[in-house]
Amino acid sequence: MSTNESNDPKRLDNLRQKAEFLRREKRKIIKARKAELEIKRLEQEINDLRDERIHNEQDGLDEFKKRLISGSRIASSVLAKIKKIKNDSNPLPSSSRAPKDSLMVEDDVKSAVKYGRWTVEDDAISKKSISAELEHKWQIEKDKQEKVSKEKAVKDKKDSEAGLLGCLGILAWFFPIFWPFLIIQLCKTYPITCSICLGLATLLIVVSLSMN
């Protein structure tokens, strides 16, 4: 990369926007992936508990029921908190409730490990798939920004041409020499309208000549 390209303000601003967008989207994807993995683990734990109850001996059935009820309550509590985290796409607000809720989730997970066989390990999230998804979202966002920029440029151009047309109109009012420039600028600013007017004028001239 050359020095001019590295010092290009537009390029640097584009890279900064892309980095911020990717960081924000990556946090959302990782949070959603973690929530999905935690829900799958909990579902597997509940299925294991049900299978264990089927194969458990009669003399230990009462004790197992107590474990199942306790584990189910804990699993339901954790599922509710995970669902809340999954649906919340924005970062948690900086308040006194956020650390408290985090500790409650952590305690519930520890209790689930104690009463069941759910082992907590690091989530295996595919970095390659996340990068591809982030790059796709950034491309969509970039195309949207380019479309907005082009529309703004077209609007600014029309506004400048309309302003120039107004100035030429004032000058042509006092100085007839500016009339040709006014007509040229009018055709550039409103080409469709001028084409329609020119066609109607030509038609009227042809009709008048044919009648005469």
N, C-alpha and C positions, 0 to 999 in steps of 0.2 A: 504493500500500500504506500503510495507517495505521500509527501508532506502536505500537498494541497488537498488530497482526499481526506487525510486524517484531520485537517483543520477546517474542513467544510462544515459550517454551522448546521446546514440542513441535514447532512449525513449524521452528524453527532446527535442532533435532536431526534432523528429517526431511530438511531440505535438506543438512545435513552428511553424513548417510548416503548420500543420493543422489549427492552429488559424489564421495565416496570410491568408491562402486560404479561410477559412470561412468568415473572415471579408471582403475580396475583393469580393467574390461572393454574400454576403448578400447585399452589397452596390448596386451591379448591379441589383439584383432582386427587391429590394425596389424601386430603381429608375424606373425600368420598370413597376412595379405595380402601382406606383403613376401616371406615365404618362398614363397608361391605364384607371385608374379611372378618371383622369382629362378629357380625351377624351370622356369617357362615359357621364360625367356631361355636357360637352359642347354640345354633340349630343342631350341630353335630353332637354337642354335649347333651342336649335334651334327648336326642335320639339314643345316645349311649345309655343315658339313665333309664330310658324306657326299656331298652333291651336288657339291661341289668336286672330290672325289676322282674321281667319275664323268666329269666334263668336263676333268679335268686331262690334260695331254699325257704321253706315255710317258716322256719324258726327265726330267720332274720328279716322277715317281711315288715314287721312293725318298725324296726330301726331304719330300714330302707325307705319306708314311706316318709319318715321324718326328714331324712336327707333329701328326698325328692321334693317335698314341699318347700324346704328351706332353699334348695338349689333353684327351684322354679321361681320363687319370689325374687331371689337375687338376679336370676337371668332376665326376668321381666323388667326389673328396675334398670339393669344395664342396657337392655334393648331400647327402653324408652329414652334413656339418655343418649344412646348412640343415634337413634332416629332424629332426635333434636339437633345433634351436632351435624348429621348428614344433611338435613334440610336447611341448615344455616350456612349459606354460602359466603357470608361476610365474617371477618374476624370478630371474635368476642369483644365487647366493649371493655375498656379498662375500668373496672369497678371492683368492689370488694366481693361480689358474688362469683366472679369467674374463678379465682383460686379455690373458693369453697366448693363449687361444683366439680372442679377438677379433682379435688381430694375425695369427694364423695364417690366419683366414678372409680377412682383408684382403689378405694376401700371395697367397693362392690366387686371389682375384678378379683381382688385378693380373696374375698370370701367365696367367690365362685370357684377359684382354684382349690380352696380348702375343702369345700363340700363336694366337689366333682373332680373330673379328670381333665379339665380345660387347662392346657399349658399355654402360657403367654410367652411368645417369642417375637423377634423382630419381624415386621411385615415384609414379605418378599414382593416388592412392587417393581414392575418392569420399567426401568428408566428409559429404555428405548421406545416403548409404546407411549410413555408420557411425553417424551420429547417430540415424537411424531404428532401427537394430538395437539400439543402446544404450538408447534410450528404451523399446523393447519389452522388453528384458531387465530394465530397472529396474521396469517396470510389473508384471512377473511377480514380481520380488523384493518389491515393495511389497505386492502382494496376499498373498504368503506371510506377510510380517510382520504384516499386518492380521489374517489368519486366526489366527496364533499369539496375537496380542494379545487377540482376542475369546475364544479358548478359555481363555486365562489369566484373563480377566475373569469368565467363567462359572464357572470353578473356584473363584476367590476368593469369588464370591457364594455358591456352595454351601457353602464352608467357613465363611463368616461365619454363614449361616443355620443350619448344623449346630451352631456354637458357641452361638448364641442359643437354639437348641432345648435344648441341654444345660443352660444356665443356668436356663431356665424349668422344666425337669424337676426340677432341684434345689429351686427355689423352691416348685413345686407339691407336692413331697414333704412339705415342712414347713408350707406355707400353701395350703390347698385352694382359696383364692380365685384362684390362678394357673392352675387347671386349664383354664378356657376359653381363656386365652392360649396355653397349651401345645398344646391341640388345634388352634387356628388356625395356630400356627407349624408344627406337625407336617404339616398339610395343605399349607402353602406349601413346606415343605422336600421332602416326598416326596408329590407330588400323585398320581402313578400308583399307588403302593402304597396310599395312603389310599382312592383310588377303588375299587380292587379289594377292600379290606377292607370298605368301606361296602356295596359290592354284595353280597358274601358274607353280611354281617350282615343286610341286607334280605331276601335269599333265605331265610336261616334263619328269620327272623321270619315270613315269609309261609308257609313250610312248617309251622312250629309252629302258626300260627293255623288253617291248613287242616286239620291233623290233629286239633286240638281241636274 
